[in-house]
């Protein structure tokens, strides 16, 4: 499936209206498994969508080679200046090689950003609006748990601030959204479905990526204020050489160029779990 990257400028024409905290708090998920075997299978599915992180707050794992380079480079210099005996030429060559490798490791994160062609910005939470967690009541318990885990890891492991998954017309919405206040969870769910139909997201057949999204002239006013990147992955199910639309997965970020090729491939792999 091809990815269409849309870089043309779009003009914002909406203002953010905060969503009621009552609606956000009143929407909860209760998922159950039938037995220990199904719980084990479910746990395996949950872990399959997680990416490796150390889980240390504030630590960016992409800079890990730099810290390794600093550490080993410092050890080589310490060993050099603490040596009491005359240093042989072979040891000098080994130290020079080690320092060269340490310098390369330190510079590796910069090379990675340069090869990507653009520097990924850090996301910032919208200054206005409230977090929501809305899910269709007609979805089964097992699928509810899958959707809850999927939306959680998308918000946790990427620059996403808003995520929406639609499966055969049923929605799971999580994160920051530009939604009206004073609505019950049922009314809020219907409001999201109505806006999805008006935008035409359910009819999207190609993967769309807006790395410089600045608001939409196509009534995408459900997105949070300050949205700068949008990625839409359709859920296409092939049946007898024909394509059937099962839904879509949408993520939005307040950072420009928020989703690299690796991120988009990972999100696409996650979307594959809900196809068919």
C-alpha angles and dihedrals in degrees: 000000000000124000119227111208111201113201101161115120117262125196124228117233105166139079126217119254116193118242118229116263089222092065092047094050096042094059109085136155125229112188126179135186125213100228144348092273094057090045090055091049091048092050089052090053091048093052092046092071096049121101123213116269133153090231092227111145112242094012115125107205091201088073094053094105089056093055091046089052092050091049099049093039090055091049091052092050091046091051091048097052095039094055111111099189122072111278116241124225092247091056091049090052091049092049092048090051091048092050090049091053091046091051091050091050091051092051095043096092090054091050090051093054091046093052091050088061095229138046115248111231124221117254123244125202115249112264091221133038135050134261115257134192111191126167132173112260092217093065116106121251095249093052090045090059091047091052092046092053094043094052091045096053091045090056092041102044103035137043090263121137097172130033132180128183122189120191117181091330096314117117139213112186124182138165132027116345137169096242131150121258132239096044131133118233091257092051091046091051091051090047091056092047092050092051092047089054092048093050092046096229091144089063097052109122100173130060109258127201124184105186092174102037112163101173126304135262087203096076095266087149092134090080118097121262112272096029110162104165130041128181123186121190114187120215103230120181117197113218121175093338091309128106123237121192111229096174139278145265117227127188127179132191137189089223124087117240087010097159119060124195088267092050093049091049090050092048089048090052089052091050089054088067090067098045117112 
